[in-house]
Amino acid sequence: MAEHGEGIQPPQISRHSNPKLTSRGASVEQVPFMTARIFKSQFTYTFSVSPGPKFLRLYFYPSVYSGINESDFFFTVTSRVYTLLSNFSASLNVAAMEPQVDSIVKEFIINVWENQTSLNITFFPSPTFYAFANAFEVCSMSNNLYFKGDSEPIPFVGANDLFYVDNYTALETIYRLNVAGASFEERDTEMFPKWQDDSNYIFGAADGLTWQGNDTDILYTPATPSNTAPTAVYSSRRSMGPVASINLNHNLSWFFPVDSGFNYLVRLHFCEIEYIKRVNERVFDIFLNNETAMGGADVIAWSGGTGIPMDQDYVVYMTEPDDGNRGGKQARLTP
């Protein structure tokens, strides 16, 4: 890894420094959050990598570093042509998060093009402010996990069109939920992703029936290989139950606060793991942001049988709210 700094060194702090914390919040781990690097001017990290998709994770613990208050850190982060964070404040982002946390981790997927041999991450402090970071992770990942190009176009919900995730697309992970299961960190893949319990995002009074099968056999296929999601994700489920007359009176909904002006890739993971055995036994509609994403969804018809996982991708665009505030995206399943 190489580092490059540019700009004039201010008198109160060197171009970059490496302070250490003497204390931390109760929920913050010692590694990697007890050290940080502070930038007063533009600063670039260069990672020597091979072409292909890369998983980038940035760690931020807003605190007082070298006498600099957490409110004095505003900065932009780029990677070549991509803006990853714009005028970003870790302290404001942490303060707005529910449930309450002390730190924040930002995850991105960036494709290194065929003619490139490195991945650059550049920090730009906003005028009169500083930039900082506690840690980085850069991991190679499977080529076709997200970047599928022309071979698998994705329905563009509400636009009657198709969306293509090609090698020039960059992605940021916003939410990754384990429905009806506990939060956990996946340790048997190259990315070590964290899955959150979905209960904080249930919208409305109906939270459905939950089921967990720790000894469920998950039968991965070439279409849905084991690196798509771990068995823990497919071994729990939230449903509306087997009584059709009750189901017709409610639905299952999740609500996610998101920023407007962006396209969002929504990947839904499905696997029938109990009493549903045949086509047409469980049929439902999928709505995203109050638009129909899929009518007559039938997991058995899609996958071919019980215990066989599959996923469905959709893209939805978030328009600017009328009041100018941050918007929200709703995912809803209706029988």
Disulfide bonds with the S-S distance in Angstrom:
none
